[in-house]
Amino acid sequence: MQKRVMFIGASGSGKTTLIKTLRGCEEAVKTQALTFEDGFIDIPGEYMDIRRLNHAVITTGNGCRCNICSPGFYKL
């Protein structure tokens, strides 16, 4: 099983930009759905804002080696 790192945070906190920078890839665009790329998992900020989508974050995070939360995440 590939090791995975999940980035969690509010919309606009830079999760996608960080992943793209770490991968040395193209310009970041707004994430619209759970995205799995090269061991990274990017979650749209709306998944934390909309309570009925929280289960997707929890389920996806269960298989991760590391969950990285953006500053202020625990205030959500």
Long-range contacts (C-beta under 8 A, 24 or more apart in sequence): 1-63, 2-39, 3-39, 3-65, 4-36, 4-39, 4-40, 4-41, 4-63, 4-64, 4-65, 5-39, 5-40, 5-41, 5-64, 5-65, 5-66, 5-67, 5-68, 6-40, 6-41, 6-43, 6-60, 6-61, 6-64, 6-66, 6-67, 6-68, 7-40, 7-41, 7-42, 7-43, 7-68, 7-70, 8-43, 8-48, 8-57, 8-61, 8-67, 8-68, 8-69, 8-70, 8-73, 9-45, 9-48, 9-69, 9-70, 9-71, 9-72, 9-73, 10-45, 10-48, 10-49, 10-70, 10-72, 10-73, 10-76, 11-44, 11-45, 11-46, 11-49, 12-45, 13-45, 13-70, 13-71, 13-72, 13-73, 14-70, 15-42, 15-43, 15-45, 15-70, 16-42, 34-60, 48-73, 48-76, 49-76
